[in-house]
């Protein structure tokens, strides 16, 4: 009876939950739920408590002096989001070493699409805001939200060709890299050279450790968080950049080669087979010792880069990103003066930049790349499919919200940019979904 109950729980709860967590679209669904929750909170009777909580300060007091005294919102955007950017950095390094970006000649098409898909939105934003105090918001409509974009595409299943999914994934990776570069170069405050030097010193220590063959994740964690991230946090350069830099020096090779691992597994498997079993459900001490060695050898066979990426990905997707959405997606429409939205062209520039600039930039890049002979679409990637993918990339929620937070201090401009992001993301997702939902044989 007990065994049947446990099996029932496993089949009905545990297995479906694990399957949900490992689906690409799941993180986008969870993110959408928290966006809606943030909007509900911001427009409910709890809106003042919601706002007050984000403004509460956390820090350290030593001998009467306050250190690292930041608001909850600041800790989330500079602290928790650093972990998001760390995982982005790990993914970028893996892609350059053995993934889609390994041979740049083979991925010219999505790389060009990503570049023009960033330039066109920035240009459209500038058309509306050039020469105004809000002109520095050009970086807001440049980025694509990977979680939301992939969620929409994967919900369509086999109606979207594999080549289009690979194209979108590669484009999103390059898009992320572009966003990191833009944040690093254009959206930093006053810079402390001393703190940057300290951060680079710790980063150099991580690099030396990598070259010396150090594979201990704790070593990189201490230097990365306690050294690089903390120094960059105090330097004026956005702390999330330190996370990407730290990810680039994480070792990508394992402690033991594959051939050695296979030989050791064969030996341990034979030992486990020869170990004397007992007649009860528990294992003998000898069997436990062998399995412990198997576990240790398995950990040593996984490169630290992939071990960290694998372990942090669920945390980032299902905890950090939802918290970020809950913190930044709350737009209060209560007592909102509609005229504020039309006081300048921020909302219009962001909306048109994402909704028009993204698909136009991507389509132009594909046309240009094919005309110059630098790349070519697969037969399955029709112009309809490409247009659909272009509109899907208009979903710029997470990264666009993040850049908005860096650009605007004015609450009015902040709300205007959020409205533009929401509008473009919703319409871009709907249009892209409808275009991709119907197969087209036209090329």
C-alpha positions as CSV (number, residue, x, y, z in Angstrom):
1,X,0.0,0.0,0.0
2,X,2.8,2.4,1.0
3,X,4.7,1.6,-2.2
4,X,1.6,2.3,-4.4
5,X,1.1,5.6,-2.6
6,X,4.7,6.7,-3.1
7,X,4.5,5.6,-6.8
8,X,1.3,7.6,-7.2
9,X,2.9,10.7,-5.7
10,X,5.9,10.3,-8.0
11,X,3.8,9.8,-11.1
12,X,1.3,12.6,-10.3
13,X,3.5,15.3,-8.7
14,X,7.3,14.7,-8.8
15,X,7.8,13.6,-12.4
16,X,5.4,16.2,-14.0
17,X,7.1,18.9,-11.9
18,X,10.6,17.9,-13.0
19,X,9.4,17.7,-16.7
20,X,8.0,21.2,-16.3
21,X,11.2,22.6,-14.9
22,X,13.3,21.2,-17.7
23,X,11.1,22.5,-20.6
24,X,12.4,25.6,-22.3
25,X,9.0,27.3,-22.3
26,X,8.4,26.8,-18.6
27,X,10.6,29.7,-17.5
28,X,8.7,32.0,-19.8
29,X,5.4,30.9,-18.4
30,X,6.5,31.4,-14.8
31,X,7.9,34.9,-15.8
32,X,4.6,35.9,-17.3
33,X,2.7,34.9,-14.1
34,X,5.0,37.1,-12.0
35,X,4.6,40.0,-14.5
36,X,0.8,39.8,-14.0
37,X,1.3,39.5,-10.2
38,X,3.4,42.6,-10.2
39,X,0.8,44.5,-12.2
40,X,-1.9,43.3,-9.8
41,X,0.1,44.4,-6.7
42,X,0.9,47.8,-8.2
43,X,-2.8,48.5,-8.8
44,X,-4.3,46.9,-5.7
45,X,-4.9,48.4,-2.2
46,X,-1.4,46.9,-1.3
47,X,0.4,49.1,-3.8
48,X,1.9,51.4,-1.1
49,X,3.2,48.5,0.9
50,X,4.6,46.9,-2.3
51,X,6.4,50.2,-3.1
52,X,7.6,50.7,0.4
53,X,9.1,47.2,0.6
54,X,11.2,47.8,-2.5
55,X,12.5,51.1,-1.0
56,X,13.6,49.5,2.3
57,X,17.3,49.7,2.7
58,X,19.6,46.8,3.6
59,X,23.3,47.1,4.5
60,X,26.0,46.7,7.1
61,X,26.9,49.0,10.0
62,X,30.5,48.7,11.4
63,X,31.6,51.1,14.1
64,X,28.8,53.4,13.3
65,X,29.6,53.6,9.6
66,X,27.2,52.2,7.0
67,X,28.5,50.0,4.2
68,X,26.7,48.6,1.1
69,X,23.5,50.4,2.2
70,X,21.2,49.8,-0.8
71,X,17.5,49.5,-1.3
72,X,15.9,46.1,-1.8
73,X,15.2,47.0,-5.4
74,X,18.9,47.9,-5.8
75,X,20.1,44.6,-4.3
76,X,17.8,42.6,-6.6
77,X,18.8,44.5,-9.8
78,X,22.6,44.6,-9.0
79,X,22.8,41.5,-6.8
80,X,20.4,38.8,-7.9
81,X,20.6,39.9,-11.6
82,X,24.3,39.5,-11.5
83,X,23.7,35.7,-11.1
84,X,21.5,35.9,-14.2
85,X,24.3,37.6,-16.1
86,X,26.8,35.1,-14.8
87,X,24.7,32.3,-16.3
88,X,24.5,34.3,-19.6
89,X,28.3,34.5,-19.5
90,X,28.7,30.8,-18.9
91,X,26.3,30.1,-21.8
92,X,28.2,32.5,-24.1
93,X,31.6,30.9,-23.3
94,X,30.1,27.4,-23.9
95,X,28.7,28.5,-27.2
96,X,32.0,30.0,-28.3
97,X,33.9,26.8,-27.3
98,X,31.6,24.1,-28.6
99,X,28.2,25.4,-29.5
100,X,26.5,27.5,-32.1
101,X,29.2,30.2,-32.1
102,X,32.1,27.9,-32.5
103,X,32.4,28.4,-36.2
104,X,31.3,32.0,-36.9
105,X,31.2,31.3,-40.6
106,X,28.3,28.9,-40.1
107,X,26.3,31.3,-38.1
108,X,26.8,34.5,-40.1
109,X,23.0,34.8,-40.8
110,X,21.8,34.9,-37.1
111,X,24.8,37.0,-36.1
112,X,24.0,39.6,-38.8
113,X,20.3,39.4,-37.8
114,X,21.2,40.0,-34.2
115,X,23.4,43.1,-35.0
116,X,20.8,44.7,-37.3
117,X,18.1,43.7,-34.9
118,X,19.8,45.9,-32.3
119,X,20.7,48.8,-34.6
120,X,17.3,49.3,-36.2
121,X,15.4,49.6,-32.9
122,X,18.0,52.0,-31.5
123,X,17.8,54.1,-34.7
124,X,14.0,54.2,-34.6
125,X,14.0,55.3,-31.0
126,X,16.5,58.1,-31.9
127,X,14.2,59.3,-34.7
128,X,11.5,60.0,-32.1
129,X,13.8,61.3,-29.3
130,X,16.9,62.8,-31.0
131,X,18.0,66.1,-29.4
132,X,15.8,65.6,-26.3
133,X,16.8,64.8,-22.7
134,X,15.4,61.2,-23.2
135,X,17.7,60.4,-26.2
136,X,20.0,58.2,-24.0
137,X,17.2,55.6,-23.8
138,X,18.1,54.3,-27.3
139,X,19.5,51.1,-25.7
140,X,16.1,50.1,-24.2
141,X,14.5,48.5,-27.3
142,X,17.7,46.8,-28.5
143,X,17.5,43.5,-26.6
144,X,15.3,40.4,-26.8
145,X,14.0,38.5,-23.8
146,X,15.3,34.9,-24.4
147,X,12.9,33.3,-21.9
148,X,9.7,34.8,-23.3
149,X,10.8,34.5,-27.0
150,X,11.7,30.8,-26.7
151,X,8.6,30.1,-24.6
152,X,6.4,31.4,-27.5
153,X,8.3,29.4,-30.1
154,X,8.4,26.1,-28.1
155,X,4.6,26.4,-27.4
156,X,4.1,26.1,-31.2
157,X,5.9,22.7,-31.2
158,X,6.7,21.2,-34.6
159,X,4.8,24.0,-36.4
160,X,8.1,25.9,-36.2
161,X,11.0,24.3,-38.1
162,X,14.1,23.2,-36.1
163,X,16.2,25.5,-38.3
164,X,14.1,28.5,-37.1
165,X,14.5,27.5,-33.5
166,X,18.3,27.2,-33.9
167,X,18.3,30.6,-35.7
168,X,16.3,32.3,-32.9
169,X,18.5,30.7,-30.1
170,X,21.7,31.8,-31.8
171,X,20.3,35.3,-32.5
172,X,19.3,35.6,-28.8
173,X,22.7,34.6,-27.6
174,X,24.4,37.2,-29.8
175,X,21.7,39.7,-28.7
176,X,22.6,39.0,-25.1
177,X,26.3,39.6,-25.8
178,X,25.4,42.9,-27.5
179,X,23.3,44.0,-24.5
180,X,26.1,43.3,-22.1
181,X,28.5,45.4,-24.3
182,X,26.0,48.3,-24.5
183,X,25.5,48.3,-20.7
184,X,29.2,48.1,-20.1
185,X,30.1,51.0,-22.5
186,X,27.2,53.4,-22.3
187,X,25.2,52.9,-19.1
188,X,27.7,53.3,-16.2
189,X,27.8,56.0,-13.6
190,X,30.9,57.7,-12.2
191,X,33.8,55.3,-12.3
192,X,36.2,54.5,-9.4
193,X,39.5,53.5,-11.0
194,X,40.8,52.1,-7.7
195,X,37.8,49.7,-7.3
196,X,38.0,48.6,-11.0
197,X,41.7,47.9,-10.4
198,X,40.9,45.8,-7.3
199,X,38.2,43.9,-9.3
200,X,40.5,43.2,-12.2
201,X,43.2,42.0,-9.7
202,X,40.7,39.4,-8.3
203,X,39.7,38.5,-11.9
204,X,43.4,38.0,-12.7
205,X,43.5,35.6,-9.7
206,X,40.6,33.6,-11.1
207,X,42.4,33.5,-14.5
208,X,45.6,32.3,-13.0
209,X,43.8,29.6,-11.0
210,X,42.2,28.5,-14.3
211,X,45.6,28.3,-16.0
212,X,47.1,26.4,-13.0
213,X,44.3,23.8,-13.3
214,X,42.2,24.7,-10.2
215,X,38.8,23.2,-10.7
216,X,37.3,23.9,-7.2
217,X,34.1,25.9,-7.7
218,X,34.3,27.3,-4.2
219,X,37.6,29.0,-5.1
220,X,36.0,30.8,-8.0
221,X,32.9,31.6,-5.9
222,X,34.9,33.3,-3.2
223,X,37.1,35.4,-5.6
224,X,34.2,36.1,-8.0
225,X,31.6,37.3,-5.4
226,X,33.9,38.5,-2.6
227,X,36.4,40.1,-5.0
228,X,35.3,40.8,-8.5
229,X,31.5,41.5,-8.0
230,X,32.0,43.5,-4.8
231,X,34.7,45.7,-6.3
232,X,32.6,46.4,-9.4
233,X,29.6,47.1,-7.3
234,X,31.6,49.9,-5.6
235,X,33.3,51.1,-8.8
236,X,30.4,52.7,-10.7
237,X,30.5,50.1,-13.6
238,X,27.3,48.1,-13.3
239,X,28.0,45.0,-11.1
240,X,26.3,42.6,-13.6
241,X,29.3,43.2,-16.0
242,X,31.6,41.7,-13.4
243,X,29.4,38.5,-13.5
244,X,30.0,38.1,-17.2
245,X,33.7,38.7,-16.9
246,X,33.9,36.2,-14.0
247,X,32.0,33.6,-16.1
248,X,34.6,33.9,-18.9
249,X,37.4,32.7,-16.6
250,X,35.6,29.6,-15.2
251,X,37.4,26.4,-16.4
252,X,35.7,24.7,-19.3
253,X,37.7,21.5,-19.1
254,X,37.1,18.7,-16.6
255,X,39.4,17.4,-13.9
256,X,39.6,14.0,-15.6
257,X,39.5,13.2,-19.4
258,X,36.6,11.2,-20.8
259,X,38.7,8.2,-21.6
260,X,39.9,8.0,-18.0
261,X,36.4,8.5,-16.7
262,X,35.1,5.6,-18.8
263,X,37.9,3.3,-17.6
264,X,37.2,4.1,-14.0
265,X,33.5,3.6,-14.4
266,X,34.0,0.2,-15.9
267,X,36.2,-0.7,-13.0
268,X,33.8,0.6,-10.3
269,X,30.8,-1.1,-12.1
270,X,32.7,-4.4,-12.0
271,X,33.5,-3.9,-8.3
272,X,29.8,-3.1,-7.5
273,X,28.7,-6.2,-9.4
274,X,31.2,-8.4,-7.5
275,X,30.3,-6.9,-4.1
276,X,28.2,-9.2,-1.9
277,X,24.6,-8.0,-1.7
278,X,22.3,-8.5,1.3
279,X,18.6,-9.6,1.5
280,X,17.3,-6.2,2.6
281,X,16.5,-2.9,0.8
282,X,19.6,-1.1,2.2
283,X,23.1,-1.3,0.7
284,X,26.2,-2.9,2.2
285,X,29.0,-0.5,3.4
286,X,31.2,-1.8,0.5
287,X,28.4,-0.9,-2.0
288,X,28.0,2.5,-0.5
289,X,31.7,3.2,-0.8
290,X,31.8,2.2,-4.5
291,X,28.8,4.4,-5.2
292,X,30.4,7.3,-3.4
293,X,33.4,6.9,-5.7
294,X,31.1,6.9,-8.7
295,X,29.6,10.1,-7.5
296,X,33.0,11.8,-6.9
297,X,34.3,10.7,-10.3
298,X,31.1,11.9,-12.0
299,X,31.5,15.3,-10.5
300,X,35.2,15.4,-11.6
301,X,34.2,14.5,-15.1
302,X,31.9,17.5,-15.5
303,X,33.7,20.8,-16.4
304,X,33.1,23.5,-13.7
305,X,31.6,25.7,-16.4
306,X,28.9,23.2,-17.2
307,X,28.4,22.1,-13.6
308,X,27.7,25.7,-12.6
309,X,25.5,26.4,-15.6
310,X,23.4,23.3,-15.0
311,X,23.0,23.9,-11.3
312,X,22.3,27.7,-11.5
313,X,19.9,27.6,-14.5
314,X,16.8,26.5,-12.6
315,X,17.6,29.0,-9.8
316,X,17.9,31.8,-12.3
317,X,14.9,30.8,-14.4
318,X,12.4,30.0,-11.6
319,X,13.6,32.3,-8.7
320,X,15.7,35.2,-9.8
321,X,13.9,36.2,-13.0
322,X,10.5,36.0,-11.4
323,X,11.7,38.2,-8.4
324,X,13.2,40.7,-10.9
325,X,9.8,40.7,-12.7
326,X,7.9,41.2,-9.5
327,X,10.2,44.1,-8.6
328,X,10.3,45.9,-11.9
329,X,7.1,45.1,-13.8
330,X,4.7,46.9,-11.5
331,X,3.2,49.8,-13.3
332,X,0.4,51.6,-11.4
333,X,-2.4,52.9,-13.5
334,X,-4.3,54.2,-10.4
335,X,-4.6,58.0,-10.7
336,X,-2.3,57.9,-13.7
337,X,-2.3,61.1,-15.7
338,X,-2.7,59.8,-19.3
339,X,-1.1,63.0,-20.6
340,X,2.2,61.9,-19.0
341,X,2.5,59.2,-21.6
342,X,2.4,61.8,-24.4
343,X,4.6,64.4,-22.6
344,X,7.5,63.1,-24.8
345,X,8.2,60.3,-27.2
346,X,9.8,57.7,-24.8
347,X,6.8,55.3,-24.9
348,X,6.4,55.7,-28.7
349,X,10.1,55.3,-29.4
350,X,10.4,52.2,-27.2
351,X,7.3,50.6,-28.7
352,X,8.1,51.3,-32.3
353,X,11.8,50.4,-31.7
354,X,10.8,47.0,-30.5
355,X,7.7,46.3,-32.6
356,X,9.0,47.6,-35.9
357,X,12.8,47.9,-35.5
358,X,13.3,44.3,-34.5
359,X,11.5,42.5,-37.4
360,X,12.7,45.1,-39.9
361,X,16.3,44.9,-38.8
362,X,16.3,41.1,-38.9
363,X,14.6,40.9,-42.3
364,X,17.0,43.4,-43.7
365,X,20.0,41.5,-42.3
366,X,18.8,38.2,-43.8
367,X,18.2,39.9,-47.2
368,X,21.6,41.7,-47.1
369,X,23.4,38.5,-46.0
370,X,21.9,36.5,-48.8
371,X,22.5,39.2,-51.5
372,X,26.1,39.4,-50.5
373,X,26.5,35.6,-50.5
374,X,27.7,35.6,-46.8
375,X,24.9,33.3,-45.7
376,X,21.7,31.5,-46.7
377,X,18.5,30.4,-45.1
378,X,17.4,26.8,-45.0
379,X,14.5,25.9,-47.2
380,X,12.2,25.6,-44.2
381,X,12.8,29.2,-43.2
382,X,10.4,31.0,-45.4
383,X,10.0,34.8,-45.4
384,X,6.8,34.3,-43.4
385,X,8.7,32.3,-40.8
386,X,11.5,34.9,-40.7
387,X,8.9,37.6,-40.2
388,X,7.3,35.7,-37.4
389,X,10.6,35.2,-35.7
390,X,11.3,38.9,-36.1
391,X,8.1,39.8,-34.3
392,X,8.9,37.3,-31.6
393,X,12.1,39.1,-30.9
394,X,10.1,42.2,-30.2
395,X,9.5,40.7,-26.8
396,X,12.1,42.6,-25.0
397,X,10.9,42.4,-21.5
398,X,13.7,41.5,-19.1
399,X,16.7,43.1,-20.7
400,X,14.7,46.2,-21.8
401,X,13.3,46.7,-18.3
402,X,16.9,46.3,-17.0
403,X,18.3,49.0,-19.3
404,X,15.3,51.2,-18.4
405,X,16.3,50.9,-14.8
406,X,19.8,52.0,-15.6
407,X,18.8,54.9,-18.0
408,X,16.0,56.8,-16.3
409,X,15.8,58.3,-12.8
410,X,12.6,60.1,-13.6
411,X,9.5,58.1,-12.5
412,X,7.5,59.5,-15.5
413,X,10.1,58.4,-18.0
414,X,10.4,55.0,-16.2
415,X,6.7,54.4,-16.5
416,X,6.6,55.6,-20.1
417,X,9.4,53.2,-21.1
418,X,7.6,50.3,-19.3
419,X,4.3,51.0,-21.1
420,X,6.2,51.0,-24.4
421,X,7.9,47.7,-23.5
422,X,4.7,46.0,-22.4
423,X,2.8,47.2,-25.5
424,X,5.5,46.0,-28.0
425,X,6.1,42.7,-26.2
426,X,2.4,41.8,-26.1
427,X,1.7,42.8,-29.7
428,X,5.0,41.3,-31.0
429,X,4.3,38.0,-29.2
430,X,0.7,37.8,-30.6
431,X,1.7,38.7,-34.2
432,X,4.7,36.4,-34.2
433,X,2.6,33.6,-32.8
434,X,0.0,34.0,-35.4
435,X,2.5,34.1,-38.3
436,X,4.4,31.0,-37.0
437,X,1.2,29.1,-36.2
438,X,0.4,28.6,-39.8
439,X,2.9,26.8,-42.1
440,X,3.6,28.5,-45.3
441,X,5.1,26.9,-48.4
442,X,5.9,30.3,-50.0
443,X,9.6,31.1,-50.0
